[in-house]
Amino acid sequence: MDLTERQKKLLRAIIEKYIETAEAIGSETIEKEASLGVSPATIRNEMVRLTSLGYLRQPYTSAGRIPTSSGMKFYVDQLMEEKTLSLKDEVAIKEEFSQGQGRLDQLLKHTVKALADQTHSLALASDEENDIYAAGMANILDMPEFYDIDITKTVLSMIDKVDLLSQIFSRLSSQDQIKILFGEELGVPYLEPCGFIVTRYQMPNHNGVLAIVGPSRLNYSVIIPTMRYFSQLLSAISGI
C-alpha cells in the first residue's frame, strides 16, 4: 500500500529523530518538532497506522515508536536526502589515504581508520584473500545499543569470524553499489539491533569489500555518500 504524503513526512520525522536520540519517539515530540501542521490526535492515529503497516513498532510498554527494518529501508530508498561531503572532510580522507599507499595491507589499514573516524562507527575491509581489516571498535561503545555486553561481544567477535563476515558481504550482489542489511535479517543471535552498510572497491589489481557496522539507526544520509567516496578513491588507485 502506498503511503500518503503526510504519512511519509511523519515517518521521516520519526526516523530522523530516532537516529538522533536512540529513543522511542512519541506523538508529543513529533508535534513539537516536526511542524506537520496536524493535531497530536492525528499524529497518534497515523503512528498507529504506520505500525499496522509494518513501518514502526512499539517497544515494550513505551508509548513511543521506533522504526522497523522495513521502515528504515523505506526511509533510505524513498525519503532520505543524502548529505554532501564537505571539502574539509574530502581533504582529511585523501590525506589519510596518501599515507597508506605503497602496499595493499597498509592502504586498507589506513582506509578503515579513516572510514571509522569519518563515520564514528566500526569500519571493516576485506581483500581477495578474505583478510579482514578493522578500526573504530571503541566508537560503538558510546552507543546505547551496545551497552548490552552480549551484543558488543557478538559484534567485536565477528572480526575474527571470516565465514560470518563472508556470508554478510556475499549479500552484496554484483548489481548492488551499496547494500544495507539489518541484523534481524541475518538470523544471528544478538545482532538484531545492528545495521550494516556494505560496498565494494575495484582496483586494477585488487577487489574487495568495505563495510560499516553500527546500530540499525546509523546516520545513512551521511554514511552512504561517505562510503561511496571511499570506494571511488580506492578504485582510482593504481600500481598496488
N, C-alpha and C positions, 0 to 999 in steps of 0.2 A: 504494500500500500504506500502511495506517495504521501510524504509529509506536507502539511500546509506551510506557507512561508512563516507564519507565527510559530509553528512547532519547530521549524528549522532554527529560527532565531533563539528560541528558548533552549533547544538542545545545545546549540553552540555556546550560549551564555553559561549553561550549567557545566559543560565540559571544560571551558576555559577557566572557570572559577575553581573547578576540581583540580585541574593541572596546577594551578597556583597554590592551593591550600592543602590538598590531600585529604580534605574533609567532605563528608556528605553535605550536599547543598540543599537548603530549604527554600521554600517559596518566598519567605520574607527577604532573604538575602538577594534573590533574583529581582524582586520587586524594587528593592532599594538601589541596586547597582546596574541593572541591565537596561533600564529605560525602554521597556517593551510597550508601555502605554496601555496596559490592561490591569485589571484588578487582581489582588492576591488570590481571590477565589478562582478566577480564570486560570491563573498560573498553576494553582494546585490541580485543577481539573486536567489541564494539558500535561502536567507531570505524570498524573495517573495514566493518561492515555499513552504517553511515551513509554511508560513502564509496561503497560499491557502489550505494546508493540515490540518489546524486547530491547529498546534502546537505553533504558535506565533500569536500575534495580534499587531496592531499599535494603540497606544492610542492617541486619538485626532489627531492633525496635526503633531505630532512628527515624525521625520524621523527614529527614533529608534523603536525597537520591544521589547515586553515583552512576557513571556510565558503565554499560556492559562492553564487552569486546565488540559487539555489533555496533553499538553507539559510537565507540571510538573509531572504528573503521569507516563508518558513515561520515563522521566528522573529518577525518583525514581525506577521504575521497571527494567530498562534496562541499564541506563547509569551511575548511581551514584556508587561511591565507598564508602562504609561505613568506617568511621574513627574508630580507636580503642581507647577505653577509656584509659587514662594514669593511671599509678599506683597511682599517686598523687590524681587524681580525684576519683578513687575507694576508697582510704583510707578516703578521705574527706566525701564521701557519706556514707560509713559504720559508720564513727564517728557520723554523724547526726542521722543515724538510731538507733544507740545504745542508744542515749539519749531518744528516744521515746518509747522504748519497755516497756511493762507492761500493757498498756490499748490500745485498738484499736484506740480510738479517738486521743490519744496522738501520737500514731505511725503515723497515717495518717496526722496529723498536721506537724510533723517533715518531713514526706515524701514529702508533697507538697512544703515545704520550701526548702528542699534540691534539689528537682526537678526544682523549679523555679530558684534557684541560679545557678544550673548547666547548664540550657538551656537558661537563660536570657529571659524567656518568662512567660506567665501566666500558672500556673500549677493547675490542678484540680484533686480531687479524690472523689470517691463516695463509699459508703458501701452498704450492702444489704438493709438497711432501706432508701436508697436514700438520706442520709445526704451528703451534699456537703462540701468539704474542699478546700480552695483556698489560693494561695500565689503567689506573683510576680505581683500584679496589677500594681505597679509602673514601671515594666520592659517594658510594652508595650507603655508607654507614650513617650519613647525615639524614637519610630519607626515612620517614616514618614507617614505610612498608618493610624496611629492613631492620627494624628494632626487634623483630622476631628472629631469634638466633637460628631456627631451623631453615628459614627462608634464606638468610645470609649464608649459612654453611652450604646450602644446596647450590646457590649461585656461584660462590667462590670455588667450590669443588669442581664445577663444570670445566674450569680452566684446564684441569688435568684429565678430563674425560673426553678424549678426542672423538670417540664414537658418538657420544651425545651431541657434541657441537657439530659434527659432520651431518648428523640427522637433522639438526636445526638448519644448518646452512644449505642443505640439499633442497629445502623448500623454496629456495630462490631459483626459479626456473630460468631458462635461457631467454625467455621473453620479458622477465621482470628486470626493471632497472633498480628498483628498491622494493624490498618486501618487509611488511610489518607483520610480526607474529605476536600472539599473546600466550602467556604461559598456560592458560586453561585449554588451549588448542593442542598442547604437546603431550598431555597425559603423564606428566612427571610430577610426583608429589612435591609440594611446597613452591612450585614455580607459578602457581595460579596468579599471584599479584604482579607478575613480571611482564615487561614488554621488551621486544627485540626489534631492532631495525637492522636489516642486512642488505648489503650491496656488494658488488664485485669490482675488482680492478683488473685491467687487462693491459699489462706492459708488453713491449715487443717480445720479451723472452720469458715472462713470468705472468701467471694469472693467480688470483686468489680472492679472498673474501674479507670484507670489513664488516664489523658488527658493533652495535651499541646495545648494552644491557642496562635496564633500569626498571623502575616501576611502570605499570601499564599507562600511567599518566605522564609519560615522557613528553617533553615540550617539542612535539613533532614539527611544528611550524618553523622552529629554529634548527632542529637536528637534521631533518631531511635535506634541506639545501646545504647544510654543512657537510654531510656525508657525500652528497653529490660532488661537492667541490674537492674533497679529499680524493675521491675516486678519479676525478678528472686529472688532478695533479699527479697521482701515481701512474695513471695510464699514459701520461705525456712524457714520463721519464724513460730515457733510452740508455743503453750502454751498461746495464747491470744484468 
